[in-house]
Structure formats: structure tokens, C-alpha cells
Amino acid sequence: MILVTGATGFLGAELAKELILRKNNIRCSKRASSTTPKILEPYAANIEWVNADLMDADALETALDGVTQVYNCAAFVSLKQADKDAMIRTNVQGTANLVDLCVEKGIRIVHTSSVAAVGEAKPGEQITENHHLDSSTETDGYAISKLESEMEVWRGIAEGLDAVIVNPTIIIGASAGTAGSGQIFETVRKGLKFYTGGTIGFVDVQDVAKCMITLMATDISGERYIINAENRPYKQIFEEIANCFGVKPPATLAKPWMMELAWRGASVLGLLTGKAPALDKTSARAASNTREFDNSKIKQAIGFEFKPISDTIKEVCKSLNLSS
């Protein structure tokens, strides 16, 4: 039996779908308050849903009954500063609970981390799996939670856990809708006037799922893999999305000092409205940074060829146009 945690999320749902298309009957865990994603509704007969929060070790142990493989996609994600401590505590302790049970039961796991947990390269160099985030200087709650969760997996590996870690870049795909990375597309469609000077990696959600499934089928253990299709300047991505929607692309460079003002304004607005800020400090500053990721390790490990990001952009734009 295969268990997918976080299957109500963007990546988890796509992964579950990919597993079912490969003729697997699977078990998916979710919080009691979560709803089933629309993309999984046609496959209801192939999924056994169980209510099991990773923070509930007893429920998690029940969910793991008869399981031999786990894809861990569950995570608490929030931009709210007020959620920082709870997010770190939940993601780290939840991963620790899962790791402990997988060690005890001899279950193989593919754990989803993030490039947020990967460190920085020297100027002009690409970031590889050998770079590690400096926890003593990092302030972003999400990055810290991903780094410390990853450390729980490494701790399990030292105790005999059979595990592989994946670190995806920005995941895009039609099934995101207007949430998560889908907000990029929706913002551009509504008439984004500014672009930032940074560069970041992008990858199709189906490619992340396929890499995870392929890695699970290997005997590779104790390794981490950056999952990245292409490194693209934000300006180029925004222009391509705008052209796809038939709207005017952003034409004004948002300089770092402007982004600094923007996140501070968003923070104040968030405090007044009680809603998550549209832009946080870490995202604002990262938008002006150049971070290019080396994907040669995953390509060499499983011979994977990534889908062109331009193709994914067209699919997302088409989907959003049809749903509007």
C-alpha cells in the first residue's frame, strides 16, 4: 500500500493522480476539515481517504497500517508573521512523527522539501544539492520549517530510514487555479505594472510528481535532489504570461527599495484586515535576487527530461481563461 500525505494540496493531489494513472490503489491522508481536490474526484474508487494529521501520532500510525511506501507532501504554509512559530513547530514535529513511524515499520519515504531549504551559491554559480541553508542567519519561517523538517529526515536516515528528499523550485501547473503559484498568473492577467530584477527556478507540477515516483522505484537512499526545469528572470516569465493572456506586460522595474516599501505596506494592510499579506519581507527581497539552480543531479540519477516551462505557461493560461 502507498500512502500520500498532503494529498489535498497542489502537489499532493497531482502526485496521487499520477500514481493512480499508473494503476495504483492508494491511501491518502488529510485533515478532517479538508476537502477533496477536484482533480481527484474522477478517481474516488482508487483512493482510500483517511483523516490523519501528522501531529496526531496515533492517527498517523493507523494510516500507515500495511503501508510500504510514503510520499510526504503535507506542510503548513503561511505568510503571516503570527503563524511563524506554529508553522515551524507543526511542520517539524509532523515530519518527526512520520519519520519515527517509518523507521519503526521499515517504510520507504520520498520527502518533499523545498529549495527554500537549500543554501546560496557564490555569485555567478548555480545552486546545487551541496549548498545548505544557514539556520543561524535565516529568518523566513517557511524556510526554517522546511530546513528543520529536512533535518528530521536526515536524522531518520542516520537511524536506518530508507528515504530520498526532493527540493522543488517554484511549482506551476493548471490545477493550482489562482492559489499559490497561480497567483502569479492571476496578478499578471489583471494588469501587473511592475516587474522585479530577480531570477528563480520553475518546474511543472507533473514533472515533480513524476520525479518523485521514479525516485521511489529506485534503490537510491540518503540523497537530496533539486527538481528544477528552467531558471527564468521574473521579467521574462511575466512577459510570457502577459502575452499568453493578451494583456500588456509589466514595463516598469520595481527596484529593491520599492519592494521594501511594498512589503511594509502589505504588512500594515495585513494587520488592519487580519488577512495574510499579499507580499512578505522574504518574498519581496528574494524577487530582486538571482538564484539559479543546477538540475544535473536528478537528470543523471533517473535520466529525466523536463517539460518546457513555456508549455506549462500556455496550459495554465488556457485553464484560467476557461474558468473565468
C-alpha positions as CSV (number, residue, x, y, z in Angstrom):
1,M,0.0,0.0,0.0
2,I,1.1,3.5,-0.8
3,L,0.3,6.5,1.4
4,V,0.3,10.1,0.2
5,T,0.2,12.8,2.9
6,G,-0.9,16.3,1.9
7,A,-3.0,14.9,-1.0
8,T,-5.5,17.8,-0.7
9,G,-2.7,20.2,-1.7
10,F,-1.5,21.2,-5.2
11,L,1.5,18.8,-5.4
12,G,0.0,16.0,-3.3
13,A,-3.2,15.9,-5.5
14,E,-1.2,15.8,-8.7
15,L,1.1,13.1,-7.3
16,A,-1.9,11.0,-6.2
17,K,-3.4,11.3,-9.7
18,E,-0.1,10.2,-11.3
19,L,0.1,7.2,-9.0
20,I,-3.5,6.2,-10.0
21,L,-2.8,6.6,-13.7
22,R,0.0,4.0,-13.1
23,K,-2.7,1.6,-11.9
24,N,-2.0,2.0,-8.1
25,N,-4.7,1.9,-5.5
26,I,-3.6,4.4,-2.9
27,R,-4.3,5.7,0.6
28,C,-4.4,9.5,1.1
29,S,-4.3,11.3,4.5
30,K,-6.0,14.6,5.1
31,R,-7.2,16.8,7.9
32,A,-10.8,16.2,8.9
33,S,-11.6,19.8,7.8
34,S,-10.0,19.4,4.3
35,T,-12.0,18.8,1.2
36,T,-11.2,16.5,-1.7
37,P,-9.5,18.3,-4.7
38,K,-11.5,18.4,-7.9
39,I,-8.7,16.8,-9.9
40,L,-9.1,13.6,-7.8
41,E,-12.9,13.4,-7.9
42,P,-12.9,11.1,-11.0
43,Y,-10.6,8.7,-9.2
44,A,-12.6,8.3,-6.0
45,A,-12.8,4.5,-6.4
46,N,-9.0,4.2,-6.4
47,I,-8.4,6.3,-3.2
48,E,-8.9,5.3,0.4
49,W,-9.1,8.6,2.3
50,V,-8.1,8.7,6.0
51,N,-8.2,11.5,8.5
52,A,-4.7,11.7,9.9
53,D,-3.0,15.0,10.8
54,L,0.8,14.4,11.0
55,M,0.7,16.0,14.5
56,D,-1.6,13.1,15.6
57,A,0.9,10.2,16.0
58,D,-1.9,7.7,16.8
59,A,-4.0,8.5,13.8
60,L,-0.8,8.5,11.7
61,E,0.2,5.1,12.9
62,T,-3.3,3.8,11.9
63,A,-2.9,5.4,8.5
64,L,0.4,3.6,8.0
65,D,-1.1,0.2,8.6
66,G,0.0,-2.1,5.7
67,V,1.9,0.8,4.0
68,T,5.3,0.1,2.4
69,Q,5.8,3.5,0.7
70,V,5.1,7.1,1.8
71,Y,5.1,10.3,-0.3
72,N,5.2,13.1,2.2
73,C,3.7,16.2,0.7
74,A,2.0,17.6,3.8
75,A,3.0,21.0,5.1
76,F,1.6,24.1,6.9
77,V,2.3,27.1,4.7
78,S,1.6,30.7,5.8
79,L,3.0,34.2,5.1
80,K,1.6,35.6,8.3
81,Q,4.3,36.5,10.8
82,A,1.9,35.5,13.6
83,D,1.9,31.9,12.2
84,K,5.7,31.6,12.0
85,D,6.3,29.7,15.3
86,A,3.2,27.4,14.8
87,M,4.3,26.7,11.2
88,I,7.8,25.7,12.2
89,R,6.5,23.6,15.1
90,T,3.8,21.9,13.1
91,N,6.0,21.1,10.0
92,V,9.0,19.9,12.1
93,Q,7.1,17.8,14.6
94,G,4.7,16.4,12.0
95,T,7.7,15.2,10.0
96,A,9.4,13.8,13.1
97,N,6.3,11.8,13.9
98,L,6.2,10.4,10.4
99,V,9.9,9.6,10.3
100,D,9.8,7.8,13.7
101,L,7.0,5.6,12.5
102,C,8.6,4.9,9.1
103,V,11.9,3.9,10.9
104,E,9.9,1.6,13.2
105,K,7.9,0.0,10.4
106,G,10.7,-0.1,7.7
107,I,8.7,2.1,5.3
108,R,10.4,3.9,2.4
109,I,9.7,7.6,2.1
110,V,10.1,10.3,-0.5
111,H,10.0,13.6,1.4
112,T,9.1,16.9,-0.2
113,S,11.3,19.7,1.0
114,S,11.9,22.9,-1.0
115,V,14.7,25.0,-2.5
116,A,13.9,27.3,0.4
117,A,15.9,24.9,2.5
118,V,18.9,24.9,0.1
119,G,21.6,27.5,0.7
120,E,23.1,30.1,-1.6
121,A,25.9,29.7,-4.2
122,K,28.7,32.2,-4.8
123,P,27.8,34.9,-7.4
124,G,27.8,33.6,-10.9
125,E,27.5,29.9,-9.8
126,Q,24.4,27.7,-9.8
127,I,22.9,26.3,-6.6
128,T,23.4,22.6,-6.1
129,E,22.3,20.0,-3.5
130,N,25.7,20.6,-1.7
131,H,24.6,24.0,-0.6
132,H,22.9,24.3,2.8
133,L,20.9,27.0,4.4
134,D,22.5,28.8,7.3
135,S,19.9,28.3,10.1
136,S,21.7,30.8,12.3
137,T,21.0,33.7,9.9
138,E,17.7,32.7,8.2
139,T,14.6,34.5,9.4
140,D,11.9,33.2,7.0
141,G,9.6,30.9,8.9
142,Y,8.8,28.7,5.9
143,A,12.4,28.2,5.0
144,I,13.3,27.4,8.6
145,S,10.4,24.9,8.8
146,K,11.5,23.2,5.6
147,L,15.1,23.1,6.7
148,E,14.4,21.6,10.1
149,S,11.8,19.2,8.7
150,E,14.5,18.0,6.3
151,M,16.9,17.6,9.2
152,E,14.4,15.2,10.8
153,V,14.5,13.1,7.7
154,W,18.3,13.1,7.8
155,R,18.1,12.1,11.4
156,G,15.9,9.2,10.4
157,I,18.3,8.2,7.7
158,A,21.1,8.0,10.3
159,E,18.8,5.7,12.2
160,G,18.2,3.4,9.2
161,L,15.4,5.2,7.4
162,D,15.1,4.4,3.6
163,A,14.5,7.9,2.3
164,V,15.0,10.4,-0.5
165,I,14.5,14.2,-0.3
166,V,13.3,16.4,-3.2
167,N,13.7,20.1,-3.3
168,P,11.4,21.6,-5.9
169,T,11.7,25.2,-7.2
170,I,8.6,27.2,-7.9
171,I,5.9,24.7,-8.9
172,I,3.4,25.7,-11.6
173,G,0.5,24.0,-13.2
174,A,-3.1,24.4,-14.2
175,S,-4.5,22.6,-11.2
176,A,-3.3,25.3,-8.9
177,G,-6.0,27.6,-10.1
178,T,-5.5,31.1,-8.7
179,A,-4.0,29.8,-5.4
180,G,-0.3,29.5,-4.6
181,S,1.8,30.0,-7.7
182,G,-1.4,30.5,-9.6
183,Q,-1.5,34.0,-8.0
184,I,1.4,35.0,-10.3
185,F,-0.7,34.3,-13.4
186,E,-3.8,35.9,-12.0
187,T,-1.9,39.1,-11.0
188,V,-0.4,39.4,-14.5
189,R,-3.8,38.9,-16.1
190,K,-5.3,41.7,-14.0
191,G,-2.7,44.1,-15.2
192,L,0.7,44.0,-13.4
193,K,2.6,47.2,-14.0
194,F,5.9,46.3,-12.3
195,Y,8.5,43.5,-12.7
196,T,11.4,42.7,-10.5
197,G,15.0,42.1,-11.4
198,G,15.5,38.7,-10.0
199,T,15.8,35.2,-11.4
200,I,14.4,31.9,-10.0
201,G,13.7,28.3,-11.0
202,F,10.4,27.0,-12.2
203,V,9.1,23.4,-12.7
204,D,5.8,21.8,-13.9
205,V,3.9,20.1,-11.1
206,Q,3.5,16.9,-13.1
207,D,7.3,16.7,-13.5
208,V,7.8,17.0,-9.8
209,A,5.3,14.2,-9.2
210,K,7.0,12.0,-11.9
211,C,10.4,12.6,-10.5
212,M,9.2,11.5,-7.0
213,I,7.5,8.4,-8.4
214,T,10.6,7.4,-10.4
215,L,12.9,8.0,-7.4
216,M,10.7,5.9,-5.2
217,A,11.1,3.0,-7.6
218,T,14.9,3.1,-7.4
219,D,17.2,1.8,-4.6
220,I,18.6,5.4,-4.0
221,S,18.6,6.4,-0.4
222,G,20.1,9.2,1.7
223,E,20.2,11.7,-1.2
224,R,18.5,15.0,-1.9
225,Y,17.6,16.3,-5.4
226,I,16.8,19.8,-6.7
227,I,13.8,19.5,-9.0
228,N,14.0,22.4,-11.5
229,A,13.1,22.7,-15.1
230,E,14.4,26.1,-16.0
231,N,15.9,29.2,-14.4
232,R,14.0,32.3,-15.7
233,P,14.1,36.0,-14.9
234,Y,10.8,37.2,-13.4
235,K,10.6,39.8,-16.2
236,Q,10.7,37.1,-18.8
237,I,8.1,35.0,-17.1
238,F,5.7,38.0,-16.6
239,E,6.1,38.9,-20.2
240,E,5.3,35.4,-21.4
241,I,2.3,35.1,-19.2
242,A,1.0,38.5,-20.3
243,N,1.5,37.7,-24.0
244,C,-0.4,34.4,-23.4
245,F,-3.3,36.3,-21.9
246,G,-3.2,39.0,-24.5
247,V,-2.6,41.8,-21.9
248,K,0.1,44.4,-21.6
249,P,3.2,43.1,-19.9
250,P,4.7,44.9,-16.9
251,A,7.1,47.6,-18.1
252,T,8.5,49.3,-15.0
253,L,11.3,47.8,-13.0
254,A,10.5,47.5,-9.3
255,K,13.8,48.4,-7.6
256,P,14.8,46.8,-4.3
257,W,13.8,50.0,-2.3
258,M,10.4,49.9,-3.9
259,M,9.9,46.3,-3.0
260,E,11.0,47.2,0.6
261,L,8.2,49.8,0.7
262,A,5.7,47.3,-0.8
263,W,6.2,44.6,1.7
264,R,6.0,47.0,4.6
265,G,2.8,48.4,3.2
266,A,1.4,44.9,2.7
267,S,2.3,44.1,6.3
268,V,0.4,47.0,7.7
269,L,-2.6,46.2,5.5
270,G,-2.5,42.6,6.7
271,L,-2.5,43.8,10.3
272,L,-5.5,46.0,9.7
273,T,-7.5,43.4,7.7
274,G,-6.4,40.3,9.6
275,K,-5.6,38.7,6.2
276,A,-2.3,37.2,5.1
277,P,-0.2,40.0,3.4
278,A,-0.1,39.8,-0.3
279,L,3.7,40.3,-0.1
280,D,6.0,39.4,2.8
281,K,9.6,40.6,3.5
282,T,11.3,37.4,2.4
283,S,9.4,37.2,-0.9
284,A,9.9,40.9,-1.6
285,R,13.7,40.7,-1.2
286,A,14.0,37.4,-3.0
287,A,12.2,38.9,-6.0
288,S,15.3,41.0,-6.7
289,N,17.8,38.2,-6.2
290,T,19.3,35.9,-8.8
291,R,19.0,32.3,-7.7
292,E,19.8,29.7,-10.4
293,F,19.5,26.0,-9.7
294,D,21.5,23.1,-11.1
295,N,19.3,20.2,-12.1
296,S,22.0,17.9,-13.4
297,K,21.9,15.5,-10.4
298,I,18.3,14.5,-10.9
299,K,18.8,14.2,-14.6
300,Q,21.8,11.9,-14.1
301,A,20.1,9.9,-11.4
302,I,16.9,8.9,-13.3
303,G,17.5,10.2,-16.9
304,F,14.7,12.7,-16.6
305,E,13.9,15.4,-19.2
306,F,11.8,18.3,-18.0
307,K,8.8,19.7,-19.8
308,P,9.5,23.2,-21.2
309,I,8.1,25.9,-18.9
310,S,6.6,27.7,-21.9
311,D,4.3,24.7,-22.5
312,T,3.2,24.8,-18.9
313,I,2.5,28.6,-19.0
314,K,0.3,28.1,-22.0
315,E,-1.7,25.3,-20.2
316,V,-2.2,27.4,-17.1
317,C,-3.3,30.5,-19.1
318,K,-5.7,28.3,-21.1
319,S,-7.2,26.8,-17.9
320,L,-7.6,30.2,-16.2
321,N,-9.3,31.6,-19.3
322,L,-11.7,28.8,-19.5
323,S,-12.6,29.1,-15.8
324,S,-13.2,32.8,-15.8
